[in-house]
Structure formats: C-alpha cells, structure tokens
C-alpha cells in the first residue's frame, strides 16, 4: 500500500503546483491593469487548468486515504 500512498501524494503535489500556477497567472493578469473584458478572457483561459489541478489534488488525496485504510 506504500505505492498507493506515495503515488497519491505525488499526484496531489502535481495538482497543488497546478493551483499555484493558476494563482500566479491570474495575479499577473490583474497586475497588468487589463480592461474588464481582457481580464475576463484571461481568467476564462485559466479556469480549465484550475479545475484539472483541483481534480488531480482530490484524486491524489483519495489515493492516500485509501492506501492508509487498506494498509
């Protein structure tokens, strides 16, 4: 079950890095003083990446919990 725990932890870290990337990308767009429409477009482009990263984090944490319960 160690593989399940460490694999889940690795997947969670990848998801967390994706979330941090999204935060920095949106912060960069906000600092650029874009107009309302341009800022909306920048955020729209980040939303799928954000959801994918959140999904990876949740799946990784589920794997860790499953590994702990089964181990």
N, C-alpha and C positions, 0 to 999 in steps of 0.2 A: 504493500500500500504506500510505500515511500515514493514510488514513481508517481502515483496519483497526487500525492500531496505536493511534491516538488514541481511536477508539471503544472498543477493548478496555480501554484504560487508564481511560476514563470509567466503563465498566461495572464494572471492578474497584474503583474508588473508591466507587461506589454500594454494592457488596457489602461493602466494608470499613466503610462508615458503618453499614450494617445490623448488622454484627457488633458494632460499638461500642455501638449502641443496645441490642442484646441483653445485652451485658455490664452496662450501666448499669441496665437494667430488673431483671435478676436481683440485682444488688448492692443495689438499692433494696428489693427484696422481702426480702433477707437482713437488711438494717438495720432493717426494720420489726418484727423479732422475731416473725414469724408462727409458728404452730404447724407441726408436720411436714406435716400434710395440706394446709394452706393454702400452704405453701412449694412442695410438690409440684405443686399446681394452678397456681401462678404460673410455675413452670419449664415445665410442660406447655404453657402458652399461648405461651411464648417459643420452644420447640423448632422449630415450623414456620417461624417468621421466621428463626431461626438457620440452618436448612438452606437456605432460599431465598437468604439472603445469601451463604452459603458457595458455593452453586451459581453465583450471579452472579460472585463473585470468580474462581472456577475458569474459567468460560466467558470472562471478560474476559482472564484471563492466557493462555488458549489462543489467543484472537484476537491478542493482542500477539505471541506466539511465532510464530504463522502469518504475521503481517504481516512480521516480521523475516526469516523464512525465505524468503518469496516476494519480499521487497524487495531 
